[in-house]
Amino acid sequence: MTTEHMPFGETRELKALRELLPTVEVKNKVIFVNPNLENPFRLEIGQPTNIGRFISAQNLKEDPGDKLYFETERTHKRSLLLGRIMISEKPADNLPRQLYRDIDVKGVGYIVGGGIDEVHIHPKLQGNLGILNKVEAKLNTNTSEILCKAGVKVARTVAIIELEEIVSSGKKISIKEAKKKKIIFQLAEPVLEVRAFPGTQERIVNLHNMALSPEKRAAYIADAKALIIQELKPDTKSFSDEDYAVWFAKKLGENLGRMHKRGYMHKNISEHNVTLDCTIVDFDTARFVETPSDLANDFKMGEQVLHILIYSLGLSEAESETALTVFKRSYDQHKKGF
Protein backbone atom coordinates (compact mmCIF):
# COMPACT_ATOMS: atom_id res chain seq x y z
CA MET A 1 0.00 0.00 0.00
CA THR A 2 1.39 3.36 -1.02
CA THR A 3 1.70 6.24 1.40
CA GLU A 4 -1.04 8.33 -0.23
CA HIS A 5 -3.54 5.63 0.78
CA MET A 6 -2.40 5.54 4.39
CA PRO A 7 -4.89 6.98 6.91
CA PHE A 8 -2.88 10.05 7.94
CA GLY A 9 -5.79 12.52 8.14
CA GLU A 10 -5.20 15.95 9.71
CA THR A 11 -3.47 14.92 12.93
CA ARG A 12 -1.49 18.16 13.46
CA GLU A 13 -4.67 20.19 13.97
CA LEU A 14 -6.14 17.57 16.29
CA LYS A 15 -3.01 17.45 18.44
CA ALA A 16 -3.13 21.20 18.98
CA LEU A 17 -6.72 20.97 20.31
CA ARG A 18 -6.49 17.83 22.41
CA GLU A 19 -7.64 17.49 26.03
CA LEU A 20 -5.62 15.21 28.33
CA LEU A 21 -6.33 13.13 31.44
CA PRO A 22 -3.78 11.61 33.83
CA THR A 23 -3.42 7.83 34.21
CA VAL A 24 -1.38 5.53 36.44
CA GLU A 25 -0.29 1.97 35.86
CA VAL A 26 -2.25 -0.62 37.84
CA LYS A 27 -1.61 -4.34 38.37
CA ASN A 28 -2.75 -6.18 35.27
CA LYS A 29 -2.28 -9.21 33.06
CA VAL A 30 -2.67 -9.58 29.29
CA ILE A 31 -5.22 -12.32 28.49
CA PHE A 32 -5.66 -11.89 24.72
CA VAL A 33 -3.57 -10.59 21.83
CA ASN A 34 -5.07 -10.45 18.33
CA PRO A 35 -2.96 -12.78 16.15
CA ASN A 36 -4.16 -11.04 12.97
CA LEU A 37 -2.76 -7.59 13.84
CA GLU A 38 0.69 -6.18 14.39
CA ASN A 39 1.70 -5.96 18.05
CA PRO A 40 3.49 -2.60 18.49
CA PHE A 41 3.16 -2.74 22.29
CA ARG A 42 5.05 -6.05 22.69
CA LEU A 43 2.15 -7.59 24.55
CA GLU A 44 2.55 -11.13 25.88
CA ILE A 45 -0.27 -13.28 27.20
CA GLY A 46 0.04 -13.89 30.93
CA GLN A 47 2.38 -10.91 31.41
CA PRO A 48 1.71 -7.38 32.72
CA THR A 49 1.95 -4.38 30.39
CA ASN A 50 2.65 -0.71 31.01
CA ILE A 51 -0.48 0.23 29.01
CA GLY A 52 -2.54 -1.41 31.74
CA ARG A 53 -3.57 1.96 33.16
CA PHE A 54 -6.49 3.64 34.93
CA ILE A 55 -7.43 7.32 35.08
CA SER A 56 -6.45 8.97 38.33
CA ALA A 57 -7.19 12.14 40.25
CA GLN A 58 -4.38 14.68 40.40
CA ASN A 59 -3.86 14.00 44.13
CA LEU A 60 -2.96 10.32 43.76
CA LYS A 61 -0.03 9.94 46.16
CA GLU A 62 1.28 6.55 45.05
CA ASP A 63 3.87 6.47 42.27
CA PRO A 64 3.60 10.20 41.34
CA GLY A 65 6.31 9.76 38.72
CA ASP A 66 4.29 7.08 36.95
CA LYS A 67 1.64 9.46 35.64
CA LEU A 68 1.08 9.55 31.87
CA TYR A 69 -1.48 11.73 30.14
CA PHE A 70 -3.73 10.48 27.35
CA GLU A 71 -6.19 12.23 25.07
CA THR A 72 -9.89 12.22 25.84
CA GLU A 73 -13.13 13.70 24.56
CA ARG A 74 -16.15 14.76 26.62
CA THR A 75 -18.37 12.10 25.02
CA HIS A 76 -15.94 9.25 25.78
CA LYS A 77 -17.36 7.77 28.97
CA ARG A 78 -14.67 5.16 29.67
CA SER A 79 -12.03 5.28 26.93
CA LEU A 80 -8.83 7.21 26.19
CA LEU A 81 -6.79 7.58 23.01
CA LEU A 82 -3.40 5.91 23.34
CA GLY A 83 -2.23 7.57 20.16
CA ARG A 84 -2.43 7.92 16.39
CA ILE A 85 0.10 5.21 15.81
CA MET A 86 -0.49 3.40 12.46
CA ILE A 87 -0.51 -0.38 12.70
CA SER A 88 -1.57 -2.94 10.10
CA GLU A 89 -2.92 -6.40 9.64
CA LYS A 90 -0.37 -9.16 9.33
CA PRO A 91 0.29 -10.29 5.73
CA ALA A 92 -2.11 -12.95 4.44
CA ASP A 93 -2.08 -14.54 0.96
CA ASN A 94 -0.63 -11.41 -0.67
CA LEU A 95 -3.90 -9.53 -0.02
CA PRO A 96 -3.91 -5.76 0.63
CA ARG A 97 -3.50 -5.05 4.33
CA GLN A 98 -5.86 -2.80 6.25
CA LEU A 99 -4.10 -0.02 8.12
CA TYR A 100 -5.28 1.36 11.47
CA ARG A 101 -4.49 4.82 12.84
CA ASP A 102 -6.29 5.61 16.11
CA ILE A 103 -5.57 3.24 18.99
CA ASP A 104 -7.69 3.62 22.10
CA VAL A 105 -8.23 1.73 25.35
CA LYS A 106 -11.69 1.14 26.82
CA GLY A 107 -12.50 0.50 30.50
CA VAL A 108 -10.07 3.00 32.03
CA GLY A 109 -12.49 4.62 34.51
CA TYR A 110 -15.46 6.97 34.46
CA ILE A 111 -15.06 10.13 32.37
CA VAL A 112 -17.69 12.87 32.66
CA GLY A 113 -17.55 16.16 30.75
CA GLY A 114 -13.87 15.60 29.97
CA GLY A 115 -13.05 15.12 33.67
CA ILE A 116 -12.74 12.23 36.12
CA ASP A 117 -15.52 10.79 38.27
CA GLU A 118 -15.51 7.75 40.56
CA VAL A 119 -16.25 4.26 39.26
CA HIS A 120 -19.57 3.22 40.77
CA ILE A 121 -22.65 1.05 40.40
CA HIS A 122 -25.55 2.77 38.66
CA PRO A 123 -28.77 1.59 40.36
CA LYS A 124 -31.08 2.32 37.43
CA LEU A 125 -28.84 0.94 34.69
CA GLN A 126 -27.88 -2.06 36.81
CA GLY A 127 -24.30 -1.71 35.66
CA ASN A 128 -20.89 -0.34 36.57
CA LEU A 129 -19.94 3.07 35.24
CA GLY A 130 -16.31 3.33 34.16
CA ILE A 131 -15.33 -0.30 33.76
CA LEU A 132 -15.61 -2.88 30.98
CA ASN A 133 -16.45 -6.50 31.75
CA LYS A 134 -14.55 -9.38 30.23
CA VAL A 135 -17.68 -10.89 28.67
CA GLU A 136 -18.43 -7.62 26.84
CA ALA A 137 -14.87 -7.32 25.53
CA LYS A 138 -14.81 -10.91 24.30
CA LEU A 139 -18.18 -10.60 22.55
CA ASN A 140 -17.06 -7.39 20.82
CA THR A 141 -13.75 -8.98 19.83
CA ASN A 142 -15.28 -12.11 18.33
CA THR A 143 -18.09 -10.32 16.51
CA SER A 144 -15.90 -7.58 15.05
CA GLU A 145 -13.45 -10.17 13.66
CA ILE A 146 -16.30 -12.07 11.97
CA LEU A 147 -17.81 -8.91 10.50
CA CYS A 148 -14.41 -7.58 9.40
CA LYS A 149 -14.04 -10.69 7.24
CA ALA A 150 -17.52 -10.00 5.85
CA GLY A 151 -16.36 -6.56 4.65
CA VAL A 152 -17.89 -4.43 7.42
CA LYS A 153 -15.73 -1.46 8.46
CA VAL A 154 -15.13 -2.10 12.17
CA ALA A 155 -12.78 -1.22 15.00
CA ARG A 156 -10.79 -4.33 15.96
CA THR A 157 -9.48 -5.52 19.28
CA VAL A 158 -5.69 -5.43 19.57
CA ALA A 159 -5.62 -6.91 23.07
CA ILE A 160 -7.62 -7.55 26.25
CA ILE A 161 -5.94 -6.81 29.59
CA GLU A 162 -7.32 -8.16 32.85
CA LEU A 163 -7.26 -5.65 35.70
CA GLU A 164 -6.16 -6.67 39.18
CA GLU A 165 -6.56 -3.12 40.50
CA ILE A 166 -8.54 0.04 39.80
CA VAL A 167 -8.24 3.59 41.16
CA SER A 168 -10.86 4.80 43.63
CA SER A 169 -10.91 7.85 45.92
CA GLY A 170 -7.37 8.76 44.98
CA LYS A 171 -5.68 5.41 45.54
CA LYS A 172 -5.18 2.03 43.94
CA ILE A 173 -7.32 -0.78 45.32
CA SER A 174 -7.58 -4.47 44.41
CA ILE A 175 -10.59 -5.81 42.53
CA LYS A 176 -11.43 -7.89 45.62
CA GLU A 177 -11.47 -4.74 47.78
CA ALA A 178 -13.55 -2.86 45.20
CA LYS A 179 -16.16 -5.61 45.35
CA LYS A 180 -16.10 -5.67 49.15
CA LYS A 181 -16.73 -1.91 49.24
CA LYS A 182 -19.50 -2.35 46.63
CA ILE A 183 -17.75 -0.05 44.19
CA ILE A 184 -18.23 -2.73 41.51
CA PHE A 185 -20.54 -5.76 41.24
CA GLN A 186 -19.50 -9.07 42.79
CA LEU A 187 -19.56 -10.78 39.39
CA ALA A 188 -17.63 -8.00 37.65
CA GLU A 189 -14.47 -8.98 35.75
CA PRO A 190 -12.88 -5.65 34.81
CA VAL A 191 -10.67 -5.57 31.73
CA LEU A 192 -9.17 -3.04 29.35
CA GLU A 193 -9.82 -3.46 25.64
CA VAL A 194 -7.20 -1.99 23.31
CA ARG A 195 -8.87 -1.17 19.98
CA ALA A 196 -7.62 -0.20 16.53
CA PHE A 197 -9.66 2.10 14.25
CA PRO A 198 -9.16 2.23 10.45
CA GLY A 199 -9.15 6.02 10.77
CA THR A 200 -10.63 8.26 13.41
CA GLN A 201 -12.15 7.09 16.69
CA GLU A 202 -14.27 10.26 16.98
CA ARG A 203 -18.00 9.64 16.79
CA ILE A 204 -20.99 11.29 15.14
CA VAL A 205 -22.20 12.37 18.59
CA ASN A 206 -19.42 14.96 18.66
CA LEU A 207 -21.16 16.90 15.90
CA HIS A 208 -23.98 17.94 18.24
CA ASN A 209 -21.94 18.09 21.43
CA MET A 210 -22.65 21.62 22.67
CA ALA A 211 -19.50 21.62 24.80
CA LEU A 212 -17.29 21.11 21.74
CA SER A 213 -15.62 24.26 20.45
CA PRO A 214 -16.31 25.25 16.81
CA GLU A 215 -12.58 24.90 16.12
CA LYS A 216 -12.47 21.33 17.40
CA ARG A 217 -15.66 20.33 15.60
CA ALA A 218 -14.24 21.73 12.34
CA ALA A 219 -10.97 19.88 12.94
CA TYR A 220 -12.78 16.57 13.46
CA ILE A 221 -14.75 16.99 10.23
CA ALA A 222 -11.63 18.05 8.29
CA ASP A 223 -9.78 15.01 9.61
CA ALA A 224 -12.62 12.66 8.59
CA LYS A 225 -12.77 14.18 5.11
CA ALA A 226 -8.99 13.89 4.71
CA LEU A 227 -9.13 10.22 5.68
CA ILE A 228 -11.87 9.54 3.13
CA ILE A 229 -10.03 11.43 0.38
CA GLN A 230 -6.81 9.54 1.12
CA GLU A 231 -8.73 6.26 0.93
CA LEU A 232 -10.68 6.90 -2.26
CA LYS A 233 -9.44 9.92 -4.18
CA PRO A 234 -5.86 10.90 -3.38
CA ASP A 235 -5.86 13.55 -6.14
CA THR A 236 -9.10 15.23 -5.03
CA LYS A 237 -8.59 18.89 -4.11
CA SER A 238 -12.07 19.55 -2.72
CA PHE A 239 -14.60 17.41 -0.91
CA SER A 240 -17.79 19.28 -0.08
CA ASP A 241 -20.11 18.64 2.84
CA GLU A 242 -22.59 17.12 0.39
CA ASP A 243 -19.85 14.82 -0.99
CA TYR A 244 -19.06 13.80 2.58
CA ALA A 245 -22.71 13.08 3.46
CA VAL A 246 -23.27 11.03 0.29
CA TRP A 247 -20.08 9.02 0.87
CA PHE A 248 -21.06 8.44 4.51
CA ALA A 249 -24.60 7.38 3.52
CA LYS A 250 -23.25 4.86 1.03
CA LYS A 251 -20.72 3.41 3.48
CA LEU A 252 -23.23 3.24 6.34
CA GLY A 253 -25.73 1.42 4.09
CA GLU A 254 -22.97 -0.96 3.00
CA ASN A 255 -21.90 -1.66 6.58
CA LEU A 256 -25.44 -2.37 7.75
CA GLY A 257 -26.30 -4.40 4.67
CA ARG A 258 -23.21 -6.60 4.99
CA MET A 259 -23.84 -7.06 8.72
CA HIS A 260 -27.46 -8.12 8.18
CA LYS A 261 -26.54 -10.38 5.29
CA ARG A 262 -24.14 -12.16 7.64
CA GLY A 263 -27.04 -12.65 10.07
CA TYR A 264 -26.06 -10.10 12.73
CA MET A 265 -27.89 -7.10 14.15
CA HIS A 266 -26.04 -4.46 16.15
CA LYS A 267 -29.01 -3.38 18.31
CA ASN A 268 -27.39 -0.05 19.18
CA ILE A 269 -26.45 1.72 15.93
CA SER A 270 -26.38 5.17 17.47
CA GLU A 271 -24.35 8.36 17.11
CA HIS A 272 -22.14 7.00 19.92
CA ASN A 273 -21.24 3.86 17.97
CA VAL A 274 -20.48 5.20 14.48
CA THR A 275 -17.33 7.20 13.81
CA LEU A 276 -17.03 10.25 11.58
CA ASP A 277 -15.47 8.10 8.85
CA CYS A 278 -18.21 5.46 9.28
CA THR A 279 -16.53 2.75 11.32
CA ILE A 280 -19.02 0.70 13.35
CA VAL A 281 -17.94 0.05 16.96
CA ASP A 282 -19.07 -1.66 20.17
CA PHE A 283 -20.54 -5.02 19.16
CA ASP A 284 -21.08 -6.16 22.75
CA THR A 285 -24.82 -5.68 22.14
CA ALA A 286 -24.80 -7.60 18.82
CA ARG A 287 -27.06 -10.62 18.38
CA PHE A 288 -28.16 -12.96 15.61
CA VAL A 289 -31.10 -11.71 13.57
CA GLU A 290 -34.29 -13.52 14.56
CA THR A 291 -37.14 -11.56 12.96
CA PRO A 292 -37.57 -9.00 10.16
CA SER A 293 -38.28 -6.36 12.83
CA ASP A 294 -34.70 -6.80 14.07
CA LEU A 295 -33.44 -5.61 10.69
CA ALA A 296 -35.94 -2.76 10.59
CA ASN A 297 -34.86 -1.47 14.00
CA ASP A 298 -31.18 -1.47 13.04
CA PHE A 299 -32.02 0.29 9.76
CA LYS A 300 -34.07 3.00 11.51
CA MET A 301 -31.24 3.65 13.97
CA GLY A 302 -28.77 3.91 11.10
CA GLU A 303 -31.08 6.35 9.34
CA GLN A 304 -31.19 8.46 12.51
CA VAL A 305 -27.37 8.57 12.63
CA LEU A 306 -27.39 9.85 9.05
CA HIS A 307 -30.01 12.49 9.95
CA ILE A 308 -27.71 13.77 12.72
CA LEU A 309 -24.81 14.09 10.28
CA ILE A 310 -27.00 15.83 7.69
CA TYR A 311 -28.40 18.29 10.24
CA SER A 312 -24.94 19.04 11.65
CA LEU A 313 -23.59 19.82 8.19
CA GLY A 314 -26.50 22.14 7.43
CA LEU A 315 -27.41 20.48 4.13
CA SER A 316 -30.38 21.57 2.04
CA GLU A 317 -33.56 19.49 1.79
CA ALA A 318 -32.59 18.27 -1.68
CA GLU A 319 -29.08 17.32 -0.54
CA SER A 320 -30.56 15.52 2.46
CA GLU A 321 -32.95 13.51 0.28
CA THR A 322 -30.06 12.51 -1.98
CA ALA A 323 -28.04 11.18 0.97
CA LEU A 324 -31.02 9.27 2.43
CA THR A 325 -31.77 7.70 -0.96
CA VAL A 326 -28.14 6.64 -1.35
CA PHE A 327 -28.23 5.07 2.14
CA LYS A 328 -31.28 2.92 1.36
CA ARG A 329 -30.00 1.91 -2.07
CA SER A 330 -26.60 0.90 -0.69
CA TYR A 331 -28.22 -1.04 2.16
CA ASP A 332 -30.53 -2.97 -0.18
CA GLN A 333 -27.65 -3.73 -2.55
CA HIS A 334 -25.40 -5.20 0.15
CA LYS A 335 -28.15 -7.04 2.04
CA LYS A 336 -29.12 -9.12 -0.99
CA GLY A 337 -28.98 -12.83 -0.31
CA PHE A 338 -30.00 -12.66 3.34
Secondary structure, DSSP 8 states (H G I E B T S, - for coil): --GGGS---SHHHHHHT-EEEEEEE--EEEEEE-TTB--TT---TTS--TT-EEE--TT--SSGGG-EEEEE-TT-SSEEEEEEEEEEB---TT----EEEEEEEE-S-EEETTEEE--EEETTTTEEES-EEHHHHHHHHHHHHHHHHTT--B-EEEEEEEESEEEETTEEEEHHHHHHTTSS-TT--EEEEEEEESS---BGGGGG-TTS-HHHHHHHHHHHHHHHHHHH-TT-S---HHHHHHHHHHHHHHHHHHHHHTTEE-S--STTSBBTT--B---TT-EE--SHHHHHHHHHHHHHHHHHHHHHHT--HHHHHHHHHHHHHHHHHHHTT-
